[in-house]
Amino acid sequence: MTIIEAARTAATGILTATADAATAAYRDAVRTYSREKLRSVAMVGADGTDTMFVDVLVEDAIIGAATAAGANILSEERGFVDVGSAITLVVDPVDGSANAAAGIPLACFSAAVVVDGEFTEAMTSWLHTDERWWASRTASEYRTSGCTSLDRAAVSMLRPHERNRDAWWRVASAATRIRILSCSTLESVFVATGASDAFVDAGSDTHRLMDIAAAVVLVEASGGAVIDAYDRPVEFDADLTKRWSGIVASTPDLAEELRAAIAG
Amino acid sequence: MTIIEAARTAATGILTATADAATAAYRDAVRTYSREKLRSVAMVGADGTDTMFVDVLVEDAIIGAATAAGANILSEERGFVDVGSAITLVVDPVDGSANAAAGIPLACFSAAVVVDGEFTEAMTSWLHTDERWWASRTASEYRTSGCTSLDRAAVSMLRPHERNRDAWWRVASAATRIRILSCSTLESVFVATGASDAFVDAGSDTHRLMDIAAAVVLVEASGGAVIDAYDRPVEFDADLTKRWSGIVASTPDLAEELRAAIAG
């Protein structure tokens, strides 16, 4: 067994232990603190955005679990915590933290494993129900819907901004259904399982790597595609200032049609 | 005890029995049938819209439970089933049936009780988790957020259409957050509990009575307001062709500001 093979074998256990820690910390947080406290800004994260108190609580638990298990961790608030491991977890401790802090039960722990520079497996866990979705690059129990055309697609989107108003509207008016769940990793899971046909940031460059890293594994292993609206590779990068406009789609054809609709 | 008092006492038990029947039928349906079958059009409902197979399965179970318990029922597919009772249930068997049929776990059973022409109590039940929210006109354990201003409000919306594009955009750009969960009764529950500040149909006249009937009780008893964008009363009416553009808000002030934003 090479070092890389050994790392891959260890990673699934580390993912599970980290998800367990995230769920326990999240549930303790919503039981213990008020909504005002949970959504208060606790710090400015390593990614340059405000970090809510609920994020800090869950992330601290995750970092403890991951590093104890021997993995490096790249996370939005603390940045890159390097313990010299062959395994790195790219983590969103609470994706949908605005939902979580308000009491909308749509928030997930999500992590992708990086070995030797490549995403190898990923897990997203719905914190409210503890339902979990896992896949590796080569094995998924899910299949996307197979939808190839935007005019037959149900599409999840990030909310519109003034800067991408026209692109947003082009996608929204072409699709058969639109949803905005404000939880990128859960919306990506629904593409992997075939419940939804696509999830897009329609060119607003809001996505950080941890918003779409798990989708690269979960959706692509299930028959779909993950690309960027502006053709940047969606790959491991420790620079947390980078942004993407992720397109997560049930097929490569639908991903390309969405890219064209965003470009206008 | 008058007949009306007796009817009010009986209604809570009928609501619970009907919710139990809905949950059991929904879970049996998603276990038994494919997504294609669940979302296939089974009939044209009494409300004039296509009815999915999943709706028919759950509605049949609900009608059985409600009429066995001695209540009339007004429901989207079968219309008004009158057994001569003093109690009428206005029911949405599966609100968010497109979600349910696709595998997006955001769908609810929702019912409002009508006695002597007035809504007296209501229950919404999240079919995926069986979490239930109940209130009467005079008693609620929930409180809305108390938000009074659109520029500080997190707003759930129906998806935009060409016919209400400008009104939709006015609301979406003024609010701090936008969500589209495609499940009106759950989005209304979140206003009652203070998780969200408002839920609106921005003037597209898509809402049927059963989409917002439970909100009239749950949200108003929790401190909020339910109005129509075009000033039509939101009240019991057995005519299922009627439509509203419901505004469900944490306060009367916020409801009025949303109405003004939709009017433009």
Interface residues (C-beta under 8 A of the other chain):
Chain A: R35 A98 A102 G103 I104 H128 T129 A154 R159 P160 E162 R165 W169 A172 S173 R177 I178 R179 I180 L181 S182 F190 T193 G194 A195 S196
Chain B: R35 A98 A102 G103 I104 H128 T129 A154 R159 P160 E162 R165 W169 A172 S173 R177 I178 R179 I180 L181 S182 F190 T193 G194 A195 S196
